[in-house]
């Protein structure tokens, strides 16, 4: 599902941001690109929220994704989409 505001997360190194505009992209980032040492409870919560959203269930995929990024120590660029 598309999000009202994308999340820019510094996922591939310093200054290398990935724009995450929707649940499908967030799920791909979590499964394929997430730091392996950052698969804690926040990661699991975000992954479950994204999977639930793709199945049409009520969720908080964007909020969970942001929380997991913060827990992993990833930088989120301030919102530039307003």
N, C-alpha and C positions, 0 to 999 in steps of 0.2 A: 504494500500500500504506500502511496506517496505521502511524504511528510509535509506539513505546512512550511517548515523551514529545514533546509538541508543542514547536515553537520559536516564541518571541515575538520578532519582529524589527521594529525601528523603521523601517518602510519608507516611511511617508507624511509624515514630518516629526517634529519634536521631540514626544515623548510620544504619537505615533500609531503604535501597534503593530498588527501583523497576526499573528494566531495561525495558525501553519502546522502542521496536525496530520498531514499525510500527503503522499505523493509527488505526487499530482495537484495539490494546492494549491501545493506548492513549484514545480512546473513552471509553473503559471499565473503565479506571482509572478516567476519568472525571465524568462519570455517577455514578460509584459505590464507589469510594474511595476518592474523592476530599473533602478537608475540607469544611464543610457546610457554614462556615463563609467567604469563599473565592469564592463565586459565583457571582463575579462582571463582568464588561464588558469584561475583558480579558478572563475569563472563558467562557462566552457566545461566544466570537469570536473563541476561540479554539474549542469548541464543534461544532459550525457551520462549521468550516474549516475541521474538521475530518469527519463530516457527508457528506460534499460535496465531499471529497476525496473518501469516500467509494462508492459514486454514480458515480465516474469517472469524476467529474468536476475539473477544474483547481483550485488549492488552495495552501495554505501555512500551512498545518496542523502541521508540526514539529515546525516551527517557532512560530506559535500561541500557541502551547502546552508549549513551553519553556517560552514564555511571560506570560502565565497564571500561570505557576509554580513560576516564579519570583514575580509576583503580589501577589500571595498567601503566599509569604515568605518561600517557600519550597527551600531547598538547591538542587542544581544540581551539581553532582560530575563532576569535570573536565573531559574532553573527554579522555577516556582511550582506544578508539577503533581505533586509528590510527595505 
